Amino acid sequence: MRNILLSLLALVAFSCSSPTNGVVTTFDDEKSNAIRVHYQNYLKNDVPALQSLWSPDLKIYMNSVDASTVSDISDLITVQHQVFDNISMSWTYDENGGEDLGVWVQTTKYPASDNNPETAVSHSWFTWSATGKSSGNTITIPVHISFEWADGKIVREWHNFDPSAMMAEIELASQG
């Protein structure tokens, strides 16, 4: 009886353990740190530095299944800096009185599976804030952007946020 009980206990213990799936998430790795620098280049409006991390064939999905290009995103960044002052990115836990991390970045390495190759994707979350030069209004937008890597370059990006307030300010500036 004792052996049966021990066997059942061992079976339960092994069946409840997490399987190793090969997915690894890191926070202070080379790719996550490169994204942090990438965002600093964005804040400085250093488009050539941004372009140095992008593959020439970069595809950017901005709340759409239709891809934008390096040229498209470069133009948009230039316009953002023409239309807005005090652009900032922040990530804080206000309820805990935590420090502002600027952006939250983590990189997840996914193992090869089925017909998919091994891939690394950096995920970032932050609150984008800026003041429109035309309206004087400050807008704040929660943002999530993911970056897929290949050969040390960003090959795909997924931008997930509501661009309505940003685009309204850009439209207002174009009328002035």
C-alpha positions as CSV (number, residue, x, y, z in Angstrom):
1,M,0.0,0.0,0.0
2,R,2.8,2.3,0.9
3,N,4.5,1.7,-2.5
4,I,1.3,2.4,-4.3
5,L,0.9,5.7,-2.4
6,L,4.5,6.8,-3.2
7,S,4.0,5.8,-6.8
8,L,0.8,7.9,-7.1
9,L,2.5,10.8,-5.3
10,A,5.5,10.6,-7.8
11,L,3.1,10.4,-10.7
12,V,1.2,13.5,-9.6
13,A,4.4,15.4,-8.9
14,F,5.8,14.7,-12.4
15,S,2.6,15.4,-14.2
16,C,2.2,18.8,-12.5
17,S,5.7,20.0,-13.4
18,S,6.1,22.5,-16.2
19,P,7.4,21.0,-19.4
20,T,10.6,22.5,-20.9
21,N,9.5,24.1,-24.1
22,G,12.7,26.0,-25.0
23,V,11.2,29.5,-24.8
24,V,13.5,31.9,-23.0
25,T,12.7,35.4,-22.0
26,T,15.4,37.9,-21.0
27,F,15.4,41.5,-19.9
28,D,19.0,42.7,-20.0
29,D,20.3,41.0,-23.1
30,E,21.9,42.4,-26.2
31,K,18.6,42.7,-28.2
32,S,16.6,44.3,-25.4
33,N,19.4,46.8,-24.8
34,A,19.6,47.6,-28.5
35,I,15.9,48.4,-28.4
36,R,16.4,50.7,-25.5
37,V,19.1,52.6,-27.5
38,H,16.8,52.5,-30.5
39,Y,14.1,54.3,-28.5
40,Q,16.7,56.9,-27.3
41,N,17.5,57.5,-31.0
42,Y,13.8,58.0,-31.7
43,L,13.5,60.5,-28.9
44,K,16.6,62.4,-30.4
45,N,15.0,62.2,-33.8
46,D,18.1,60.5,-35.1
47,V,16.5,58.7,-38.1
48,P,19.9,57.5,-39.6
49,A,20.7,55.8,-36.3
50,L,17.2,54.2,-36.3
51,Q,17.7,53.0,-39.9
52,S,21.0,51.3,-38.9
53,L,19.1,48.8,-36.8
54,W,16.5,48.1,-39.5
55,S,16.8,45.6,-42.2
56,P,16.4,47.3,-45.6
57,D,13.5,44.9,-46.2
58,L,11.8,45.8,-42.8
59,K,8.1,45.3,-42.7
60,I,6.1,47.3,-40.1
61,Y,2.5,46.4,-39.3
62,M,0.9,49.4,-37.7
63,N,-2.5,48.1,-36.5
64,S,-2.8,46.6,-39.9
65,V,-2.1,43.5,-42.0
66,D,-0.6,45.9,-44.6
67,A,3.1,46.5,-44.2
68,S,4.8,49.8,-44.1
69,T,8.4,50.3,-45.1
70,V,11.6,51.9,-43.8
71,S,10.8,55.0,-45.8
72,D,7.2,55.1,-44.5
73,I,8.3,54.9,-40.8
74,S,11.2,57.3,-41.3
75,D,8.9,59.9,-42.8
76,L,6.3,59.4,-39.9
77,I,9.0,59.8,-37.3
78,T,10.2,63.1,-38.9
79,V,6.6,64.4,-39.0
80,Q,6.1,63.4,-35.4
81,H,9.1,65.5,-34.4
82,Q,7.9,68.4,-36.5
83,V,4.3,68.4,-35.1
84,F,5.0,67.6,-31.4
85,D,7.1,69.0,-28.5
86,N,8.3,67.2,-25.4
87,I,7.9,63.6,-26.8
88,S,8.5,61.1,-24.0
89,M,8.2,57.5,-23.3
90,S,7.5,56.2,-19.8
91,W,6.8,53.0,-17.9
92,T,6.0,53.3,-14.3
93,Y,3.9,51.6,-11.6
94,D,2.4,54.7,-10.2
95,E,0.4,52.8,-7.6
96,N,3.7,51.6,-6.1
97,G,5.5,54.9,-6.4
98,G,8.0,53.1,-8.7
99,E,10.7,54.7,-10.8
100,D,10.1,55.4,-14.5
101,L,11.9,52.8,-16.5
102,G,11.4,54.7,-19.8
103,V,10.2,51.6,-21.6
104,W,9.7,48.0,-20.6
105,V,11.6,45.8,-22.9
106,Q,12.0,42.0,-22.9
107,T,13.3,39.6,-25.6
108,T,11.8,36.2,-26.1
109,K,13.7,33.5,-28.0
110,Y,11.3,30.9,-29.5
111,P,12.7,27.5,-30.6
112,A,12.2,26.2,-34.0
113,S,8.9,24.3,-34.4
114,D,7.1,22.6,-37.3
115,N,8.0,24.8,-40.3
116,N,9.0,27.8,-38.3
117,P,12.7,28.6,-37.7
118,E,14.1,29.7,-34.3
119,T,13.3,33.4,-33.8
120,A,13.8,36.2,-31.3
121,V,11.2,38.9,-30.7
122,S,11.7,41.9,-28.5
123,H,8.5,43.2,-26.9
124,S,8.2,46.7,-25.5
125,W,5.5,48.6,-23.6
126,F,5.4,52.2,-22.7
127,T,3.2,55.3,-22.6
128,W,4.0,57.8,-25.4
129,S,3.3,61.4,-24.5
130,A,3.8,64.6,-26.4
131,T,2.4,68.2,-26.7
132,G,1.0,69.2,-30.1
133,K,2.6,72.4,-31.4
134,S,-0.6,73.5,-33.1
135,S,-3.1,72.7,-30.4
136,G,-1.0,72.9,-27.3
137,N,-2.8,69.7,-26.2
138,T,-0.8,67.0,-24.5
139,I,-1.7,63.5,-25.6
140,T,-0.9,60.2,-23.9
141,I,-1.0,56.9,-25.7
142,P,-0.3,53.4,-24.3
143,V,1.9,51.5,-26.8
144,H,3.0,48.0,-27.4
145,I,5.6,47.3,-30.1
146,S,7.3,44.0,-31.0
147,F,10.4,43.6,-33.0
148,E,11.4,40.4,-34.8
149,W,15.2,39.9,-35.3
150,A,17.2,38.2,-38.0
151,D,21.0,38.5,-38.5
152,G,21.3,41.3,-35.9
153,K,18.7,43.5,-37.7
154,I,15.0,44.2,-37.1
155,V,13.1,42.5,-39.9
156,R,9.5,43.0,-38.7
157,E,7.7,45.3,-36.3
158,W,4.2,45.2,-34.9
159,H,2.9,48.5,-33.6
160,N,-0.2,48.2,-31.4
161,F,-1.8,51.5,-30.2
162,D,-4.6,53.9,-31.0
163,P,-3.2,56.5,-33.3
164,S,-6.4,58.7,-33.4
165,A,-5.1,61.6,-31.2
166,M,-1.7,61.6,-32.8
167,M,-3.2,61.6,-36.4
168,A,-5.7,64.4,-35.4
169,E,-2.8,66.6,-34.3
170,I,-0.8,65.8,-37.5
171,E,-3.9,66.7,-39.5
172,L,-4.4,69.9,-37.6
173,A,-0.7,70.9,-38.2
174,S,-1.1,70.2,-41.9
175,Q,-3.9,72.7,-42.1
176,G,-1.9,75.5,-40.5
